[in-house]
């Protein structure tokens, strides 16, 4: 998954995801097809942090490359 040429991240889960990025406020929307769940959260690109609970981030295996 690539947001732009300088920033990319990975989802380590085997689930199937679709995503939308809203550049106006650095919000990322993930949709998990296997669980029929949405996750929406902010991304702090400067510090390479996802502004979601650690437990959820680890559950879906979300990390910067």
C-alpha positions in Angstrom: 0.0 0.0 0.0 1.6 3.3 -1.0 0.3 6.8 -0.1 2.9 8.7 -2.0 6.5 8.2 -3.2 7.9 8.9 0.3 5.5 7.0 2.6 4.3 3.5 2.5 3.1 1.0 5.1 2.2 -2.7 5.3 -0.7 -4.6 6.7 0.6 -7.9 8.2 -2.8 -9.6 8.5 -3.9 -12.2 6.0 -7.3 -10.5 5.8 -8.3 -8.6 2.7 -8.4 -4.8 3.0 -9.4 -1.9 0.9 -8.3 1.6 1.8 -8.9 5.3 1.2 -6.7 8.1 2.2 -8.0 11.6 2.9 -5.1 14.0 2.3 -7.0 17.0 3.6 -6.7 15.8 7.2 -4.3 12.8 7.0 -7.1 10.3 7.7 -6.9 6.7 6.6 -10.0 4.5 6.2 -9.4 0.8 6.1 -12.1 -1.7 5.3 -11.6 -5.4 6.3 -13.5 -7.6 3.8 -13.1 -10.7 5.9 -14.6 -9.2 9.0 -16.8 -6.6 7.4 -15.2 -3.9 9.7 -14.1 -0.3 9.1 -11.2 1.3 10.8 -10.7 5.0 10.5 -7.8 6.9 12.1 -5.3 9.7 11.7 -1.7 9.1 10.5 1.2 11.2 11.8 3.6 11.0 8.9 6.2 13.2 10.5 6.7 10.8 13.4 5.6 7.7 11.5 2.7 6.8 13.9 -0.8 5.6 13.4 -3.2 7.2 15.9 -5.1 4.1 16.8 -4.9 1.9 19.9 -1.8 -0.3 19.9 -3.9 -3.4 20.3 -5.8 -2.7 17.1 -2.6 -1.8 15.2 -1.0 -5.0 16.3 -4.2 -7.0 15.5 -4.2 -5.9 11.8 -0.4 -5.8 11.6 -0.2 -2.2 10.5 3.3 -0.7 10.2 5.3 1.7 8.2 7.8 0.2 5.7 
